[in-house]
């Protein structure tokens, strides 16, 4: 049995809500051990021996049954998370402005041509890179002002969910990974 990081797409944004206490109770009812949430932002850490794909399907089914919500879940192991942290192509930016670096964890990979399409939307120093199936964004003016996020959509990128560098590192700590704040 090991940790699993579960990311929900669109939780607590756009009207999709599941109270964190009820989310933890749902995980316990599924037989997942030690469920913990990080804020009310669609992050759940559990202990499980299940394969990530199996757990994704079971979590999505439980979300629909428990809350009546069709929410995509992305499950990652600590090893996968550590590789993602190490692959951050913007370590200097993350150290200086962690809330402006975003890792978009993709459910089924990055759509063909997505990187080039998103780069074409970038303005004002915004940058995007792909590493190990994760789209990484640098938003020098913040995500809320981003030309990319005003125009990009799942049909262009593929199904994914973004977490800023602060959240990436907090989730790493929750599963026992020891990383520096810069990720270097």
C-alpha positions as CSV (number, residue, x, y, z in Angstrom):
1,X,0.0,0.0,0.0
2,X,1.3,3.4,-0.9
3,X,0.0,6.9,-1.3
4,X,-2.0,8.1,-4.3
5,X,-2.6,11.7,-5.2
6,X,-6.0,12.3,-6.7
7,X,-6.7,15.5,-8.6
8,X,-10.2,16.4,-9.6
9,X,-10.9,18.6,-12.6
10,X,-13.1,21.6,-12.0
11,X,-13.8,20.9,-8.3
12,X,-15.0,24.0,-6.4
13,X,-14.9,26.0,-9.6
14,X,-17.8,26.5,-12.0
15,X,-20.3,25.3,-9.4
16,X,-18.9,21.8,-9.0
17,X,-18.8,21.3,-5.2
18,X,-18.1,18.4,-2.9
19,X,-17.5,19.2,0.8
20,X,-14.1,18.0,1.8
21,X,-15.4,16.1,4.9
22,X,-17.8,14.3,2.6
23,X,-15.1,13.6,0.1
24,X,-12.9,12.0,2.8
25,X,-15.9,10.0,4.0
26,X,-16.5,8.8,0.4
27,X,-12.8,7.7,0.2
28,X,-13.1,5.8,3.5
29,X,-16.3,4.1,2.3
30,X,-14.4,2.9,-0.8
31,X,-11.8,1.3,1.5
32,X,-9.1,3.9,0.9
33,X,-6.9,4.5,3.9
34,X,-5.9,7.8,5.5
35,X,-7.8,10.1,3.2
36,X,-6.6,13.7,3.4
37,X,-7.6,16.8,1.5
38,X,-5.7,19.9,0.7
39,X,-7.9,22.9,1.1
40,X,-11.2,22.8,-0.8
41,X,-9.6,22.7,-4.2
42,X,-10.1,19.2,-5.6
43,X,-7.1,17.5,-4.1
44,X,-7.2,14.2,-2.2
45,X,-4.4,12.0,-0.9
46,X,-5.1,8.4,0.1
47,X,-3.3,5.2,0.8
48,X,-4.1,2.4,-1.7
49,X,-2.5,-0.4,-3.5
50,X,-4.7,0.0,-6.5
51,X,-3.4,0.8,-9.9
52,X,-3.8,4.4,-10.9
53,X,-6.2,3.8,-13.8
54,X,-8.4,1.4,-11.7
55,X,-8.5,4.0,-8.9
56,X,-9.4,6.8,-11.4
57,X,-12.4,4.8,-12.6
58,X,-13.5,3.8,-9.1
59,X,-13.2,7.4,-7.8
60,X,-15.1,8.8,-10.8
61,X,-17.9,6.3,-10.2
62,X,-18.0,7.0,-6.5
63,X,-18.2,10.8,-7.2
64,X,-21.2,10.3,-9.4
65,X,-22.9,7.9,-7.0
66,X,-22.2,10.0,-3.9
67,X,-22.5,13.5,-5.1
68,X,-24.2,13.1,-8.5
69,X,-21.2,14.7,-10.1
70,X,-19.4,13.6,-13.3
71,X,-15.9,14.8,-12.4
72,X,-12.7,13.6,-14.1
73,X,-10.1,12.3,-11.7
74,X,-6.3,12.1,-12.3
75,X,-4.4,9.7,-10.0
76,X,-0.7,9.8,-9.6
77,X,1.8,7.8,-7.5
78,X,4.5,9.5,-5.4
79,X,7.1,8.3,-8.0
80,X,5.1,9.9,-10.8
81,X,4.7,13.1,-8.8
82,X,8.4,13.2,-8.0
83,X,9.2,12.9,-11.7
84,X,6.8,15.7,-12.5
85,X,8.3,18.0,-9.8
86,X,11.8,17.3,-11.2
87,X,10.7,18.0,-14.8
88,X,9.5,21.5,-14.0
89,X,10.9,23.5,-16.9
90,X,10.5,26.8,-15.0
91,X,12.4,26.3,-11.7
92,X,13.7,29.9,-11.4
93,X,10.2,31.3,-12.0
94,X,8.7,28.8,-9.6
95,X,11.2,29.9,-6.9
96,X,10.5,33.6,-7.4
97,X,6.7,33.4,-8.1
98,X,5.3,29.9,-7.3
99,X,1.7,30.9,-7.8
100,X,2.5,31.9,-11.4
101,X,3.8,28.5,-12.5
102,X,1.1,25.9,-13.3
103,X,1.4,22.2,-13.9
104,X,-1.6,20.9,-16.0
105,X,-1.8,17.2,-15.2
106,X,-3.4,15.4,-18.2
107,X,-5.7,12.5,-17.9
108,X,-4.9,10.8,-21.2
109,X,-1.9,12.7,-22.4
110,X,-1.5,16.0,-24.3
111,X,-3.5,16.2,-27.6
112,X,-1.5,16.2,-30.8
113,X,-0.6,19.8,-31.8
114,X,-1.7,21.2,-28.4
115,X,1.6,22.6,-27.4
116,X,2.0,24.5,-30.7
117,X,-1.6,25.7,-30.5
118,X,-1.2,27.0,-27.0
119,X,2.1,28.6,-27.7
120,X,0.4,30.6,-30.5
121,X,-2.0,32.0,-27.9
122,X,0.7,33.2,-25.5
123,X,1.1,36.9,-24.9
124,X,3.2,39.2,-22.7
125,X,6.0,36.7,-21.9
126,X,3.7,33.7,-21.2
127,X,5.4,30.4,-21.9
128,X,4.3,26.8,-22.1
129,X,6.4,23.6,-22.2
130,X,5.5,19.9,-22.1
131,X,7.4,17.4,-20.0
132,X,6.3,13.8,-19.4
133,X,2.7,14.3,-20.3
134,X,2.3,17.5,-18.2
135,X,1.7,21.0,-19.7
136,X,3.7,23.6,-17.8
137,X,2.7,27.2,-17.9
138,X,4.5,30.4,-16.8
139,X,2.1,33.3,-16.3
140,X,4.2,36.4,-15.6
141,X,1.1,38.5,-14.9
142,X,-0.9,35.7,-13.2
143,X,-3.3,33.1,-14.6
144,X,-6.3,35.4,-14.3
145,X,-4.8,37.8,-16.8
146,X,-3.6,35.0,-19.2
147,X,-4.4,35.2,-22.9
148,X,-3.8,31.4,-22.9
149,X,-6.5,30.6,-20.3
150,X,-9.0,33.0,-21.9
151,X,-8.8,31.1,-25.2
152,X,-7.6,27.5,-24.6
153,X,-10.0,24.7,-23.9
154,X,-10.0,21.0,-23.3
155,X,-10.8,20.3,-26.9
156,X,-7.5,22.0,-27.8
157,X,-5.4,20.6,-24.9
158,X,-6.9,17.3,-23.9
159,X,-8.5,16.7,-20.5
160,X,-6.4,17.9,-17.6
161,X,-6.4,19.9,-14.4
162,X,-3.9,22.5,-13.3
163,X,-2.2,23.1,-10.0
164,X,0.1,26.0,-9.2
165,X,3.6,25.3,-7.9
166,X,2.6,25.9,-4.3
167,X,0.0,23.2,-4.5
168,X,2.3,20.9,-6.4
169,X,4.8,21.1,-3.5
170,X,2.2,20.8,-0.8
171,X,0.9,17.6,-2.4
172,X,4.5,16.3,-2.6
173,X,4.9,17.0,1.1
174,X,1.6,15.1,1.9
175,X,3.0,12.0,0.3
176,X,6.4,12.3,2.0
177,X,8.5,13.7,-0.9
178,X,11.2,16.0,0.2
179,X,11.7,18.7,-2.4
180,X,13.1,22.2,-2.2
181,X,10.7,25.1,-2.7
182,X,12.3,25.7,-6.1
183,X,12.1,22.1,-7.2
184,X,15.8,22.2,-8.3
